Amino acid sequence: MLLTNKNERRRFLRFLAVGVIGAVIDFGTFNLLTNVTTILPVVASVISFSAAVTSNFLWNRYWTYPDSRTKHVGHQVAQFFIINIIGLLIRTPLFALLEPRMIDLAKKYASQAPLSSTSIGHNLSLAAAVGVVLLWNFFANRYWTYSDVS
């Protein structure tokens, strides 16, 4: 359906564009929190995720799925946030699992980089977790939150 349906391809591309905006918010907030405060990286990841989810809901509701209006906005917010909480439950342990490994890889292969190995490791871990959760979020939201579009 996704590859053969023009509307679904357009929605997926818009969802990806919204995801890029969310990723900028996510990574920006994450890096601000981890580099300027003493917040633990896992906590910073949860905070940055929440900021990105809020932005993503608004963009998806009004741009990706403007034809999804048979459900009350409060109902859609609840569904969207449930899916994203599940996404957070996927993302957080994945980030925590990858973080020390990615920091070690960065120490080994990027020791001359302008960023610290810790910062590189954090961002690589976050990128991997975001990539996994992107697929979950698209399909779960498309077939549950925005199930009223044809």
C-alpha positions in Angstrom: 0.0 0.0 0.0 2.7 2.5 1.0 4.8 2.1 -2.2 2.0 1.8 -4.7 -0.5 4.4 -3.4 0.4 8.0 -4.3 -1.4 9.5 -1.3 0.4 7.2 1.1 3.8 8.0 -0.4 3.0 11.7 -0.1 2.0 11.2 3.5 5.1 9.1 4.3 7.3 11.8 2.8 5.5 14.5 4.8 5.8 12.3 7.9 9.6 12.1 7.2 9.8 15.9 6.8 8.0 16.4 10.1 10.4 13.8 11.5 13.3 15.9 10.4 11.8 18.9 12.2 11.3 16.8 15.2 14.8 15.4 15.0 16.2 19.0 14.9 14.2 19.8 18.0 15.1 16.4 19.6 18.9 16.6 18.9 19.0 20.4 19.7 17.3 20.0 23.0 19.3 16.9 23.9 22.6 18.5 23.1 21.7 21.7 24.9 20.7 19.7 28.0 23.7 17.4 28.0 26.3 20.1 27.3 24.9 23.0 29.4 23.4 21.2 32.4 24.2 18.2 34.6 21.1 16.3 33.5 21.9 12.6 32.8 21.9 11.8 29.1 19.0 9.3 29.4 16.9 12.0 31.2 17.8 14.5 28.6 16.7 12.0 25.9 13.3 11.8 27.5 12.9 15.6 27.7 14.1 16.1 24.1 11.8 13.3 22.9 8.8 15.0 24.6 9.5 18.4 22.9 9.8 16.7 19.5 6.6 14.7 20.0 4.6 17.8 20.7 5.9 19.5 17.6 5.4 16.3 15.5 1.8 16.0 16.6 1.0 19.6 15.5 2.7 19.2 12.1 1.2 15.8 11.4 -2.3 16.8 12.4 -2.3 20.0 10.3 0.0 19.1 7.4 0.6 15.4 7.0 -3.0 14.3 7.7 -5.2 17.4 7.1 -8.0 15.2 6.0 -8.1 13.4 9.4 -11.0 15.3 11.0 -13.6 12.8 12.0 -11.8 12.1 15.3 -11.9 14.8 18.0 -8.5 16.4 18.4 -8.3 15.3 22.1 -8.8 11.7 21.0 -6.1 12.0 18.4 -3.7 13.6 20.9 -4.3 10.7 23.3 -3.7 8.1 20.5 -0.6 10.0 19.2 0.9 10.2 22.7 0.2 6.6 23.5 2.0 5.5 20.4 4.8 7.9 21.2 5.0 6.6 24.8 5.5 3.2 23.4 8.1 4.6 21.1 9.8 6.1 24.1 9.7 2.7 25.8 11.5 1.3 22.7 13.9 4.2 22.4 15.1 4.7 26.0 16.5 1.2 26.7 17.8 1.1 23.1 19.6 4.4 23.7 20.9 3.2 27.1 22.1 -0.1 25.5 23.9 1.6 22.6 25.4 4.6 24.5 28.4 3.0 26.1 29.2 1.0 22.9 28.9 4.1 20.7 31.1 6.1 23.0 33.7 3.3 22.9 33.5 3.3 19.1 33.9 7.1 19.0 36.9 6.9 21.3 38.5 4.3 19.0 37.6 5.8 15.6 36.9 9.5 16.1 39.5 10.5 18.6 40.6 13.4 16.4 37.1 14.7 15.8 36.2 18.3 16.9 33.5 16.9 19.2 34.2 14.8 22.2 33.9 11.0 21.9 31.1 11.2 24.5 29.1 13.7 22.5 29.6 11.7 19.3 28.6 8.5 21.1 25.5 10.2 22.6 24.4 11.4 19.2 25.1 8.1 17.4 23.0 6.3 20.0 20.2 8.8 19.7 20.2 8.6 15.9 20.0 4.8 15.9 17.1 4.9 18.5 15.3 7.6 16.5 15.6 5.6 13.3 14.0 2.5 14.9 11.2 4.5 16.5 10.5 6.4 13.3 9.2 3.3 11.6 7.1 2.3 14.6 5.6 5.8 14.8 4.7 6.1 11.2 2.9 2.8 10.9 1.2 2.8 14.3 0.0 6.4 13.8 -1.1 5.8 10.2 -3.2 2.8 11.1 -4.5 3.9 14.5 -4.3 7.7 15.1 -5.1 8.6 11.5 -7.1 5.6 10.6 -10.0 7.8 9.4 -8.2 8.9 6.2 -8.6 7.0 3.0 
